Amino acid sequence: MIVLGNLLVTTGSLLKSIAGLYMLIVIASAVITWFPVDPWHPAVKLLRGLTDPVYERVRKVMPKVLWNTGVDFTPFLIILALWFLNGAVFQSLIDVGMRMR
């Protein structure tokens, strides 16, 4: 049981770290849209490559009402989803793993 508990704690911690890193990537991607930047810059291309596939999936299921506001709510919705996953799912993995030790 100790090994399984350690595995759950490690998995939950790793997923929390990855979600936190991706949250920072989404924030950086949203912030660069506020400034005139070169779209061919390697950093901009990297951020777009990491976020655009997720943005497109969220936009497919997002209500059309949010599209007519002129503000892109996609990064906000992704951050909320990651925040929920961190608190509800990943932290639960860690808690269950801690109880199994």
N, C-alpha and C positions, 0 to 999 in steps of 0.2 A: 504493500500500500504506500510505503514511503516513496518508492520509485515513481509510481503513478502520480502521487501528489506533487513531487518535484517536477515531473513532466508537465502537469497542468499549470503549475506556477510559472515555469519557464515559458510555456506556450502563451499564456495570458500576458506575461510581461513583454514578450517579443511582439505580439500583436498590438499591444498598447503603444509600444515604441514606433512600430511601423505606421500606425494610424496617426500618431503625433507628428511624425516626420511628414506624412502625406498632407496633414492639415497645414503645416508650414508651407509646403509646396503650393497648395491651393491658395493660401493667403498671398504668397509672393506672386503667383500668376494673376490674381485679381488686382494687386497693387500696380503691377506693371502696365495694366490697361489704362491707368490714370495718366500716364506720361507718354510723350512721344518717344518711342524706342524703335530701334532698327529690328524689324521682324526676322532678319537673317542672322542676327547675333546668336552665337552658339548657346548662350544661357537662355535666351528667349525661346529658341527652338526646343531646347531641352524641357523647359517648363511647359510649353505648349504640347509637346509630345507626351508628357506625363499626365496632363490634365484634360486635354481635349477629348480623348476617348470616353472618359468618365462624364465629362460635361454633356456630350452628345446623348449618352444613355439617360441621363437625368432629364435633359430637355425633351426627350421623347415621352416621358411619363408626367412631366410637369404640366399643370393646367395652362391653357392658352391665355387665361386672364392675366397671369403673371408676365407674359411676354409683351403685353401692350403698355406696360408702365414705362418703358424706356430704361429700366434698370434690370441688369442681369442678376437674378436671384440664385442662379445655379451654384456659385461658390458658397453662398450662405447655406443652402440646403445640403450641400455635401459636408460642410463643416458641422452642421447639426447632426447629420447621420453618423459622422465619425465620432462626435461627442457622445451620442447615444450608445454606439458600439463600445466605446471606451468604458462608459459607466455601467452599462447593463450586461454586456456579454463578456468582454475581456476581464473586467474586474470580478465577475462571477466565477470565471475560470480560476482566477488567482485565489479567490476565497475558498472555493471547493478544494483546490489543491492544498491550501494551508490547513484546512480541517482534516485532510487525509494524512498529514504528517504525523 
